Amino acid sequence: SGLSWEPRSRAVEQVHLRCTEGSLEWMYPARALRVVLEPNLSSAQHTTVCIKPASDFQGASIYVERAGQLHLVLSEAEGARPHHVSCFSAHRPRRVALFLQASPQRDISRRTASFQYELLSNQSTAGPDFKKMGLVEAMCRPCDNVELLMAICSSDFVVKGSIQNVSHDSENHLSRVDVSVQKVYRQKNRIFQQDEGSGEWRGPIRTLLQCKVKKGGGDFLFTGNEHFGEAWLGCAPRFKDFMFVYWAARERGANPCEF
């Protein structure tokens, strides 16, 4: 909290965050805060940083330090936009410094500058436009058999289900796929949950608007990764097609993991 600092001090408070993903909440922003993202994983080459501000983000702007210069990443005005994610390259893969500059204010009203962050490798983002589009874990092209077999091993979630509804958000270039789940094989967090009334398992998956996802019948195997507490679509074949590919690979001993 900015209230805990000495009124006449001009020192910049420093915070070191050691995780590859997490969140920061700065209450009553005052003067400046320097946040160093320095994960403990020395072998990891995290070349992209993504920041998602809270819906009530206010009181500060976020800059990234590069060669002694500050470059604006997120202004206070942009913080109010829902689902707005800013991604930028990290010039130093193992250490990224963010600079939060408090906005001038005359009163002591409560403001909170809070955001979530993720450090990603190049393999986690696709295409040259990810800066504009936000997180683009989704790949619109169908996965080939090798990618599909790897997806069930390495994805944050793997579920069997059907599409209940598809809605589109043109302003944020996103589509939301509401899934009725028959079986959860794996999920990192509790995105897919059981409805207390009906007993059905359900959950939303996000993808890019440009993928032009439509509602289709039948069962699918949905895979993908989680970003900022949301599921992002990866490979999603029809379940019967996936089983054909999987059993054929298993007979050859070419399946990278057991399903």
C-alpha positions in Angstrom: 0.0 0.0 0.0 1.2 3.5 -0.8 -0.1 4.7 2.6 2.7 2.8 4.3 5.5 4.9 2.8 7.1 7.9 4.4 5.4 11.0 3.1 8.6 12.9 2.2 10.5 9.9 0.9 11.2 9.9 -2.9 12.5 6.4 -2.9 11.0 3.9 -5.3 9.7 0.8 -3.6 11.0 -2.4 -5.2 9.2 -5.8 -5.3 10.8 -9.0 -6.6 8.3 -11.7 -7.9 9.8 -15.2 -8.3 6.9 -17.0 -10.0 6.3 -17.4 -13.8 2.7 -16.3 -13.2 0.9 -14.5 -10.5 -0.7 -11.2 -9.5 0.1 -7.9 -7.8 -2.3 -5.5 -6.0 -1.1 -2.0 -5.2 -3.5 -0.1 -3.0 -3.6 3.7 -2.7 -0.8 4.1 -5.4 1.7 6.8 -4.5 4.8 7.8 -6.4 6.2 4.7 -8.1 6.7 1.0 -7.7 9.3 -1.1 -9.5 8.4 -4.7 -10.0 11.1 -7.2 -11.1 9.8 -10.5 -12.6 12.7 -12.9 -11.9 11.5 -16.5 -11.9 13.5 -19.1 -9.9 13.6 -21.3 -13.0 17.1 -20.4 -14.3 16.7 -22.7 -17.3 13.5 -21.2 -18.5 13.6 -18.9 -21.5 10.6 -16.8 -21.0 10.6 -14.4 -23.9 7.1 -12.9 -23.7 5.4 -11.1 -20.8 1.6 -10.7 -20.7 -0.3 -8.5 -18.3 -4.0 -8.5 -17.7 -5.3 -5.6 -15.5 -8.2 -6.1 -13.1 -11.6 -4.7 -14.2 -11.2 -2.0 -11.5 -7.6 -1.1 -12.3 -7.0 2.6 -11.5 -4.5 4.9 -10.0 -1.4 4.1 -12.1 0.2 3.4 -15.4 2.5 0.5 -16.2 5.8 0.8 -18.1 8.5 -1.7 -19.0 12.2 -0.9 -18.6 14.4 -1.4 -21.6 18.0 -0.2 -21.8 17.4 2.4 -19.1 14.3 3.8 -20.9 10.6 3.4 -19.8 8.1 2.3 -22.5 4.4 2.6 -21.8 2.6 -0.8 -21.6 -0.7 0.0 -20.0 -2.2 3.4 -19.2 -4.7 4.0 -16.5 -7.5 4.6 -19.1 -6.8 1.2 -20.8 -7.0 -0.6 -17.5 -10.8 -0.4 -17.5 -11.2 -2.4 -20.7 -12.4 -6.0 -20.0 -10.3 -8.9 -21.3 -7.6 -6.5 -22.3 -4.3 -8.3 -22.3 -1.0 -6.6 -23.1 1.9 -8.7 -24.3 5.5 -7.6 -25.0 8.8 -9.2 -25.6 11.3 -9.5 -22.8 14.8 -8.3 -23.9 16.3 -10.1 -20.9 14.7 -13.6 -20.8 15.3 -14.2 -17.1 14.6 -10.8 -15.7 11.9 -8.2 -16.6 11.4 -4.9 -14.8 8.1 -3.2 -14.7 7.6 0.4 -13.5 4.3 1.5 -12.0 3.8 5.2 -12.0 1.1 6.5 -9.7 -1.4 9.0 -11.3 -1.6 12.4 -9.6 -4.7 12.7 -7.3 -5.9 15.4 -4.9 -7.9 13.2 -2.4 -7.2 10.0 -0.5 -10.0 8.0 -2.1 -9.1 4.3 -2.4 -7.7 3.2 -5.7 -6.2 -0.1 -6.6 -3.8 -0.9 -9.4 -3.9 -4.7 -9.7 -3.0 -7.0 -12.5 -2.2 -10.6 -13.3 1.0 -11.5 -15.2 2.3 -14.5 -17.1 5.8 -15.2 -18.5 5.5 -17.2 -21.7 8.0 -18.8 -24.0 7.7 -18.2 -27.8 6.1 -21.6 -28.2 3.1 -20.4 -26.2 2.2 -17.6 -28.6 1.4 -17.8 -32.2 1.7 -15.4 -35.1 3.0 -11.9 -35.4 -0.2 -10.1 -34.2 -0.3 -11.5 -30.7 0.4 -8.0 -29.3 -2.8 -6.7 -30.8 -5.0 -9.7 -30.3 -4.0 -10.4 -26.7 -3.3 -14.1 -25.9 -3.5 -16.3 -29.0 -3.0 -19.8 -27.6 -5.7 -20.7 -30.1 -4.6 -21.9 -33.5 -7.3 -21.8 -36.1 -5.9 -24.5 -38.3 -6.7 -28.1 -37.4 -4.0 -30.0 -35.5 -2.2 -32.8 -37.3 -1.9 -36.2 -35.7 1.4 -35.5 -34.0 0.2 -32.3 -32.5 -3.0 -34.0 -31.4 -1.2 -36.8 -29.6 1.1 -34.3 -27.9 -1.8 -32.1 -26.9 -3.3 -34.8 -24.6 0.1 -35.1 -22.8 1.0 -31.4 -22.4 -2.3 -29.4 -22.3 -3.5 -27.8 -19.1 -7.0 -29.3 -19.7 -8.3 -32.3 -21.6 -12.1 -32.9 -21.6 -14.6 -34.8 -23.6 -17.8 -32.9 -24.2 -20.2 -31.2 -26.6 -20.7 -27.6 -27.7 -23.7 -26.1 -25.9 -23.4 -22.5 -27.3 -21.0 -20.2 -29.1 -21.0 -16.4 -28.5 -18.8 -13.8 -30.2 -17.2 -10.6 -28.8 -16.2 -8.5 -31.9 -14.8 -5.7 -29.8 -12.2 -7.9 -28.1 -11.7 -10.3 -31.1 -12.8 -13.3 -29.0 -15.3 -16.2 -29.1 -16.6 -18.1 -26.2 -17.5 -21.8 -26.5 -19.7 -23.1 -23.7 -19.0 -26.8 -23.3 -21.2 -29.5 -21.7 -18.6 -31.9 -20.3 -19.0 -35.7 -20.2 -15.5 -36.5 -18.7 -12.7 -34.4 -17.3 -9.4 -36.2 -18.0 -7.3 -33.3 -16.7 -7.6 -29.7 -15.7 -5.1 -27.4 -14.1 -7.7 -25.3 -12.2 -11.4 -25.6 -11.6 -12.6 -24.1 -14.9 -14.9 -27.0 -15.6 -17.3 -27.4 -12.7 -20.4 -29.4 -11.8 -23.6 -27.5 -11.7 -25.3 -28.1 -8.3 -28.8 -28.1 -9.7 -28.5 -30.3 -12.8 -25.3 -32.2 -11.8 -23.9 -31.5 -15.3 -20.3 -30.5 -15.7 -19.8 -27.3 -17.7 -17.2 -24.7 -18.6 -16.3 -22.0 -21.0 -13.4 -22.1 -23.5 -12.1 -19.0 -25.3 -10.7 -18.8 -28.8 -10.1 -16.1 -31.4 -12.9 -14.6 -33.3 -11.0 -15.1 -36.5 -11.2 -18.9 -36.0 -14.9 -18.6 -36.8 -16.0 -21.3 -34.4 -19.5 -22.6 -34.9 -21.8 -24.8 -32.9 -21.6 -28.4 -34.1 -23.2 -31.6 -33.0 -21.5 -34.7 -31.5 -18.7 -35.2 -29.0 -15.3 -33.5 -29.1 -12.0 -33.8 -27.2 -11.2 -30.3 -26.1 -7.6 -29.5 -25.2 -5.8 -26.3 -24.5 -4.0 -24.2 -22.0 -5.0 -21.8 -19.2 -4.2 -18.1 -19.2 -5.3 -15.7 -16.4 -7.8 -18.3 -15.1 -9.4 -18.8 -18.5 -9.3 -21.9 -20.8 -7.9 -21.2 -24.3 -8.7 -23.7 -27.1 -5.9 -25.8 -28.6 -6.7 -29.0 -30.5 -10.4 -30.0 -30.6 -11.0 -33.0 -32.8 -14.2 -35.0 -32.9 -13.8 -37.7 -30.2 -14.2 -40.7 -32.5 -11.5 -39.2 -34.8 -9.2 -38.8 -31.9 -9.7 -42.3 -30.7 -8.9 -43.7 -34.2 -5.6 -41.7 -34.3 -4.7 -42.7 -30.7 -5.3 -46.4 -31.0 -3.4 -46.5 -34.3 -0.5 -44.8 -32.7 -0.6 -47.1 -29.7 -0.5 -50.2 -31.8 2.7 -48.7 -33.4 4.1 -47.7 -30.0 4.1 -44.1 -31.2 1.9 -42.6 -28.5 3.9 -40.1 -26.4 1.7 -40.8 -23.3 -1.1 -43.0 -22.1 -4.6 -41.7 -22.5 
